[in-house]
Structures are given as structure tokens and as C-alpha cells.
Amino acid sequence: MIRPATDDDWPLIWPFFDATVQEGETYAYPLDLTSEQSRGLWMERPPGATVVLEEDGQVLGSAKMGRNRPGHGDHIGTASFMVSPDARGRGVGRSLGEYVVQWHRDQGYAGIQFNAVVETNTAAVALWQSLGFEIVGTVPGAFRSPTHGPVGLHVMFLTL
């Protein structure tokens, strides 16, 4: 079940948010973020939204979505996703991705732009491509992966 995230969900999101950031392979967030700083980054306020995917009382993943840019760019959306390490490979990311695409359609956005998909995050790149996103450019060496060294960040786009 995908539903809007509430403040009560943050203690359930924080462990996998922090684990994902500490892995250092998919997000450029600072490693020393506190729970409260992270909450401020993740929990979107309207007109954006944050959702969780819950199964049997467990939060397995979360997504945040909204405008990519203000003003003259507010017709293009963006989103970010995190899945609990224990739930990876179970379709959580796909379910959240499909939800986010439909949410943007329902809100009247013209497209969705992902600003920074790490090129070595091949599972995410393949998922977004399977949902119709295209790589429109890659910034070479823009991300420092602990495993791979400097790698590119893809800008990906889906016309709605």
C-alpha cells in the first residue's frame, strides 16, 4: 500500500534513509546529517508530497515528489526514492516509480526530470528507462563513489 507519509512515519524512514546515505553510492547528501536535518530534506510540503510504501505494518520505501524548479520551471516535476536495504529487489522501487509518474500526471505536470541519477546505480537507471525515462545528458565525474571513484550523474527525463 502506498500512502502519504506522516510525521509518525519518519522514525520508520530514518533507518533506511541513513543507511542509504551512509552507503554513499546513490545520494550526494552529507554523511553527517542528523535525523532532523534529513527529515527537512525528505518530508515535502505541499504542493509537493512524500509517500511511503507499507506492507504488513513495515515501511519498505519512500518517495518524495514535486516541482523541479520554481517559477517558469514549475511545470516540470522531480522525485527522489529510497528503499530499505531489506526490501531491495522486491518491486518496491517500481511500485513507487509508477505511483510518482501517475501523481505527476494527475497534478498536470508536463514532464519529470531526475537531476542526478548516479550512472553506476544500474538498477535505478534500468528501472527509470523501463518506465520511459531517457538519459538526456551525463555530467562526467560529478559524483564521488566510494566503490568506483568519480562517476557520472545522469539527467533523466520523461515527457508526460
C-alpha positions as CSV (number, residue, x, y, z in Angstrom):
1,M,0.0,0.0,0.0
2,I,1.3,3.4,-1.0
3,R,0.0,6.3,1.2
4,P,1.0,9.8,2.2
5,A,3.8,9.9,4.7
6,T,3.0,11.4,8.1
7,D,5.3,12.8,10.8
8,D,4.8,9.5,12.6
9,D,6.5,7.7,9.7
10,W,9.8,9.5,10.0
11,P,11.2,7.1,12.6
12,L,10.4,4.3,10.2
13,I,12.0,6.1,7.2
14,W,15.1,7.4,9.0
15,P,16.9,4.0,9.4
16,F,16.9,3.2,5.7
17,F,17.4,6.9,4.7
18,D,20.5,7.0,6.9
19,A,21.7,3.6,5.7
20,T,21.3,4.7,2.0
21,V,23.2,7.9,2.6
22,Q,26.0,6.2,4.6
23,E,26.5,3.7,1.7
24,G,27.5,6.7,-0.4
25,E,26.6,5.1,-3.7
26,T,23.4,6.8,-4.7
27,Y,22.9,10.2,-3.0
28,A,25.2,13.2,-2.6
29,Y,23.8,14.1,0.8
30,P,26.4,14.8,3.5
31,L,27.3,11.8,5.7
32,D,26.9,13.7,8.9
33,L,23.2,14.6,8.5
34,T,21.1,14.4,11.7
35,S,17.7,12.8,11.7
36,E,16.1,16.2,11.9
37,Q,18.1,17.6,9.1
38,S,17.3,14.6,7.0
39,R,13.6,15.0,7.8
40,G,13.7,18.5,6.5
41,L,15.3,17.3,3.2
42,W,12.9,14.4,2.7
43,M,9.4,15.3,4.0
44,E,8.0,17.5,1.3
45,R,5.3,20.1,2.0
46,P,2.5,21.0,-0.5
47,P,2.5,21.4,-3.4
48,G,4.9,18.5,-3.2
49,A,4.3,15.2,-1.4
50,T,6.1,12.4,0.3
51,V,4.7,8.9,0.4
52,V,5.6,5.5,1.9
53,L,5.1,2.0,0.7
54,E,3.9,0.0,3.6
55,E,3.5,-3.8,3.8
56,D,2.3,-5.6,6.9
57,G,2.9,-2.6,9.1
58,Q,6.5,-2.2,7.8
59,V,7.6,0.8,5.7
60,L,9.7,-0.7,2.9
61,G,10.4,2.5,0.9
62,S,9.6,6.1,0.4
63,A,9.4,8.7,-2.4
64,K,9.2,12.5,-2.4
65,M,7.9,14.4,-5.4
66,G,7.1,17.9,-6.5
67,R,8.3,20.8,-8.7
68,N,11.8,20.5,-10.1
69,R,12.2,24.3,-10.2
70,P,10.1,27.3,-9.1
71,G,8.6,30.0,-11.3
72,H,9.0,29.4,-15.0
73,G,10.2,25.8,-14.4
74,D,7.3,24.7,-12.2
75,H,5.6,22.7,-15.0
76,I,8.4,20.0,-14.7
77,G,8.4,17.7,-11.7
78,T,11.1,15.8,-10.0
79,A,11.3,13.0,-7.4
80,S,13.6,11.0,-5.2
81,F,13.3,7.4,-3.9
82,M,14.7,5.3,-1.1
83,V,14.1,1.6,-0.5
84,S,15.0,-0.2,2.7
85,P,18.0,-2.5,2.0
86,D,16.0,-5.4,3.3
87,A,13.3,-4.7,0.6
88,R,15.5,-4.2,-2.4
89,G,14.7,-6.4,-5.4
90,R,11.1,-6.9,-4.4
91,G,9.5,-4.3,-6.7
92,V,9.2,-1.5,-4.1
93,G,11.1,0.9,-6.3
94,R,9.0,0.1,-9.4
95,S,5.7,0.5,-7.4
96,L,6.9,3.9,-6.0
97,G,8.1,4.9,-9.5
98,E,4.8,4.1,-11.1
99,Y,3.0,6.0,-8.3
100,V,5.2,9.0,-8.8
101,V,4.6,9.1,-12.6
102,Q,0.9,8.9,-12.1
103,W,1.0,11.6,-9.4
104,H,2.7,14.0,-11.7
105,R,0.3,13.3,-14.5
106,D,-2.7,13.8,-12.1
107,Q,-1.1,17.2,-11.0
108,G,-0.8,18.4,-14.6
109,Y,3.0,18.3,-14.9
110,A,4.4,18.3,-18.5
111,G,7.3,16.0,-17.6
112,I,9.6,14.7,-14.8
113,Q,13.3,15.4,-14.6
114,F,15.7,13.5,-12.4
115,N,18.7,15.7,-11.9
116,A,21.3,13.3,-10.6
117,V,21.0,9.6,-11.2
118,V,24.4,8.0,-10.4
119,E,25.4,6.1,-13.6
120,T,26.7,3.2,-11.6
121,N,23.3,2.8,-9.9
122,T,22.4,0.5,-12.8
123,A,19.3,-0.9,-11.2
124,A,17.8,2.6,-10.9
125,V,18.9,3.6,-14.4
126,A,17.2,0.4,-15.8
127,L,14.1,0.9,-13.8
128,W,13.6,4.5,-14.9
129,Q,14.3,3.6,-18.5
130,S,11.7,0.8,-18.3
131,L,9.2,3.5,-17.1
132,G,10.0,5.6,-20.2
133,F,12.7,8.0,-18.9
134,E,15.6,8.8,-21.2
135,I,19.1,9.9,-20.4
136,V,19.3,13.4,-21.8
137,G,22.8,14.1,-20.6
138,T,25.5,12.9,-18.2
139,V,27.8,15.1,-16.2
140,P,31.1,13.3,-16.2
141,G,32.8,12.6,-12.8
142,A,30.2,14.7,-10.9
143,F,29.7,12.0,-8.2
144,R,32.4,10.5,-5.9
145,S,31.5,6.9,-5.4
146,P,33.4,5.1,-2.6
147,T,33.5,2.0,-4.7
148,H,34.0,3.3,-8.3
149,G,35.7,6.7,-7.8
150,P,34.4,9.6,-9.8
151,V,31.4,8.6,-11.9
152,G,28.8,10.5,-14.0
153,L,25.5,11.8,-12.9
154,H,22.7,11.2,-15.5
155,V,20.0,13.8,-16.1
156,M,16.9,11.7,-17.0
157,F,13.6,12.9,-18.4
158,L,10.1,11.6,-19.0
159,T,7.6,13.6,-21.1
160,L,4.1,13.3,-19.7
